Structures are given as C-alpha cells and as structure tokens.
Amino acid sequence: MRDVAVIGIGITKFGELWWQNLRELYVEAALKAIKDAGVDHLDSMYVGCMTSGLFCAQEHLASLMADYLGQRHIPAYRIESACASGGLAFRLGYIEVASGMSDIVLVGGVEKMLTGADATFALASAADQEYEAFHGNTFPGLYAMIARAHMAKYGTTREQMAAVAVKNHDNGSKNPNAQFPMKISKETVLNATPVADPLGLFDCSPVSDGAAAVILCPVDMAKKYTDTIIKVIGSGAATSTIALHQRDDITFLDAVHAAGKKAYEMAGLKPEDIDFAEVHDCFTIAEICCIEALGFCEVGQGGPFSEAGNTALDGKIPINTSGGLKSKGHPVGATGVAQIVELVEQLRGTAGERQVKNAKRGLAQNMGGSGGSSVVHILEVQ
Amino acid sequence: MIVPRHYKEMPQRYKLQGNRCKACGKVFLPPRLVCPCGSQDLEDYNLSWRGKILTFTIIRTPPVQFKYQKPYAVAVVELDGGGTIQCQVTDTPLEEVEIGKEVEIVFRKIFSEGEAGIHCYGYKCRVV
C-alpha cells in the first residue's frame, strides 16, 4: 500500500441552484479541484451520487460526468451508498491510488435535489422500502424515533439538540459556500414548525444542490504539486441494518462506531488525538449520536457535551467547522466529499474566520440512511 | 412493477409470516436466509399480534402518497415472543402514543399507489 495525499479541492456553492443542472454542478467542482492541484490529466474518476435517477431521471453518471469534464475514455465509477456515497467514493479512490493501480484520481460527489421531484419520497429510498417507507415513515421520522429513544434512555433534551443547530449555524455563517449562512437562536430551533416530533424544521438539514471534488495522488508524487502534504492516514467503512427497527440498540450508530474503530486502528490514533471533525449532522440528534459512536464523548453524553460548548470552534473538539450539513447544506452525494474539502482547508490553514488553531489532524465521518452505512477518514498535515 | 412487488410481500404484510433462527432464537420479519449470528438453520415463525412501543414519531411532512393521512404516528413495536416491526399507530389519539404502551396489530389499508391507485394493505398497530 502506498501513502496517499489529497492535492486538490473544489466545491460549488450549496443551495437552491436553479440555474445549474447536474452535470454543470459536477464539472464546476471537478475543474476547480483539477486547477487547485495543477494536474494535467486524470487516470480515473469516482462519482458519489445517491439518487440522480429519482431526482433527475438520469443514471449512467460516471460516463456522463467524464465526458462533460473533457475526460472521455478514462475509467469512471459511480458509487452509491445513500448519503454516504461521497465518503465511500473517496475511500475507493484512496484504495485505487494506494494499490498502485492509478496515480492521479479525481473523486467527486454531486446531488441535484431541487428539481421538482418529491425529495421526501426520493430520500426514503435509503430506508428499507418494503418495511419502513411502505408504512409512511420518512428520514426526519426515523431520526425522530432515534431522538425519542435517546431522550428516554439518557435524558437528552430538545435544548441540547438545539445547541447543535445553533453551533453549526454559527460556523456556517463563516463559510461563503454555505446554503444558510445565518446565525440562529435556540428559541428559533425550539419554536420551529414540527416536521416529525420531536424534531422541528431547524433540527433538519436542508434539501440542497451542490458538488465537491478532490484530487488524490501518491505522497511521493505530491511534492511535485504542493508544499503542504495532506496525507490520508486512516480509512474505515462499515455497514449495518438499513431498517432502524432491526438494530440491537436504536440509540447507538453501530456502523459509525465500527467504521471509526477501523480508521483509528489504521492511523494508530485515539479519539483524543483528533484536532477537529466533520460529522454527519443530517439531523441534530445525528451529530449527538455520531460524536458518541466516534468516542469524542461517552455514550449517552452527547447532549450535555454539546450544550456545554465542547464542540464549538474554540471547544475541546470542534465539530462541523464548515457549518455541517445543517447550515452548509446537504446535497447528499456531495456531502462526503465536501467534508474532505473542509478537512483540507483546515489542515492547509486556509479556512479563514472558521480556522481551528493548530489543526494537524482532522476526521471526516459520512453516513448513509439512518446509519446503515458509514465511512470515516482521518487526514494529517505532514 | 408495482403489483408483483407487493404480491411477494403479502405473507408478511397480511399474516406477519417471518422466521426464527434455531441457533440463537432471533425472530425476523421479513424472513432471512442467513441469521446475523451466521446460522442458516431458520424455521418458519408467525409473529405475535401483540407487543409494545419501543419508540415513535408523529409524521407531519409525509411523502406524497401519504399526504391525506397527516399527521400520523409511526412506531417501532417489539412483539411478544420476539421480532420488531415498524408500522403506523391507528385508532389512537396522537397524545396517547407513548413509549412502553401495549399495542395490538390490526390489518388495514396503508395507502394507494401510483396513477392506477392500487390499494396496498398491511399491518398497523393500536394502543390497547
């Protein structure tokens, strides 16, 4: 296995991008990454996308994107693992470079969700279609059931969940690419329109258009392109039941825990060695459960840990410095790659107002469905 | 596509026909060919029509095919004798849906699908 570096990043604005279609979003992010890296060719490409079929009636994405990127004839792969599609695409691109099969690989993620399609229906296809979606449950509904169980088991409160949204909007207000870059108050979250009790509108990440891309190459070759070598030191992925009711413990994201364990072991690190993290806050309760499963706090203590400010920009372990899915936006297939983009910005020291001091090691955790899949990466600046 | 897809699930939706692992005793709906414990020795098992609510939510923003039913409760129900399912809570005021409440399973129409409006039937639960 060769050591692998991230040498280029590109991202579009996230939001309601009515003037850009699926391929234009992807190509914008990919061209930015190619320019940022300074590479003159690609050996292969991975495209993370959850459901362009349901949103845009378009499949066969890998070839479409390679063609429109001016890369006809390169091998290209479309990767799908619901909302973890981008993170899984990154892992496969990493494996291809590490294996020696390719030198320069582009990993992109894209989702065009604002197309007039029923987003609630499309996203529910990431749940067990015949045994969850069939009964009228939705993604806010599934996370609401996790929240209700977490509240009953550990005493987690709506105020603690609201603190996650307030913090992520604070961070997002410092991110020029964020979809909702406004600060919000705890009262705004608590008094918002209910979506699936106990979750309200401000507990939920938005429906978004957007794309992100990164370029990978062997560390030995990276010196040709950049002085700031950002190395992938840990990679882990895991699966679990996609039906929430078949989990042994509804409040514990076992796939996140398993993926994190593999990434920590590969890097030879513990949670306390991580300087900052991007985690999959598709809902406020999801961030609480993710930081528990990743070992940033004790299981069951994610609520009070968040409310006490430990996860703020200047806290013990800054979480979602980009604004997270909540404020930055959540074009599902792009999200896992956008997390890597944020890690690289922080490790390069170019994150501007949201820069974490002395950021040397960052962790990105992407998740599919209600926790049926998860991918964790750890990056370190050399 | 729609009719064959639902047709296959009818034994589960109409009669709660699942199976049980002979090695570890775990109960599944739908039935599995392989138990997570590794065993492939499973026997047919009809799940109980009684159980209790493990967790629940009230759906206020439903997918389009459920828009006329909102708001409605969906729960995870642990059935007596093993197995967990997810289903709507019916015949019960929303404020009476709580974790730990005893429920019974009832047969109901779930929704009508597609332009043809095919009725899809299955199980819901109600607080007893």
Contacts between the chains, C-beta under 8 A, distances in Angstrom:
chain1	res1	chain2	res2	distance
A	118	B	63	6.3
A	118	B	64	4.8
A	120	B	61	6.5
A	120	B	62	7.1
A	120	B	63	4.7
A	120	B	64	7.6
A	121	B	63	4.2
A	121	B	64	5.9
A	121	B	65	7.5
A	124	B	63	5.8
A	130	B	5	7.9
A	130	B	9	5.5
A	130	B	30	7.3
A	131	B	29	7.5
A	131	B	30	6.8
A	131	B	85	7.3
A	131	B	86	6.4
A	132	B	86	5.3
A	133	B	63	7.4
A	134	B	110	6.5
A	134	B	120	7.2
A	134	B	122	6.9
A	135	B	74	6.0
A	135	B	86	5.7
A	135	B	87	5.1
A	135	B	88	5.6
A	135	B	110	6.6
A	135	B	122	7.3
A	135	B	124	7.9
A	136	B	59	6.1
A	136	B	62	5.8
A	136	B	63	7.1
A	136	B	66	4.3
A	136	B	69	6.8
A	136	B	72	6.4
A	136	B	74	6.2
A	136	B	88	6.0
A	136	B	110	7.3
A	136	B	111	7.0
A	137	B	57	7.8
A	137	B	59	6.9
A	137	B	74	4.7
A	137	B	86	6.2
A	138	B	59	6.1
A	138	B	61	6.8
A	138	B	62	6.6
A	138	B	63	6.3
A	140	B	57	7.9
A	140	B	59	7.9
A	140	B	61	6.6
A	141	B	57	4.7
A	141	B	59	5.1
A	141	B	74	5.7
A	142	B	57	8.0
A	144	B	57	3.7
A	145	B	55	4.5
A	145	B	56	6.4
A	145	B	57	5.1
A	145	B	74	7.5
A	145	B	75	7.9
A	145	B	76	6.1
A	146	B	55	7.6
A	148	B	55	4.8
A	148	B	56	6.4
A	148	B	57	6.5
A	148	B	99	6.9
A	149	B	54	6.9
A	149	B	55	4.0
A	149	B	99	7.6
A	152	B	55	7.3
A	152	B	99	5.3
A	193	B	60	7.9
A	194	B	58	7.5
A	194	B	60	5.3
A	195	B	60	5.9
A	195	B	61	5.0
A	196	B	57	4.6
A	196	B	58	6.7
A	196	B	59	5.4
A	196	B	60	6.4
A	196	B	61	7.0
A	197	B	57	5.7
A	197	B	58	4.1
A	197	B	60	7.4
A	198	B	57	7.8
A	199	B	57	7.8
A	243	B	86	7.2
A	244	B	76	6.9
A	244	B	86	7.1
A	245	B	54	7.7
A	245	B	76	4.4
A	245	B	77	8.0
A	245	B	84	4.4
A	245	B	85	6.2
A	245	B	86	4.6
A	246	B	28	7.9
A	246	B	84	6.5
A	250	B	54	6.8
A	250	B	55	6.0
A	250	B	76	6.7
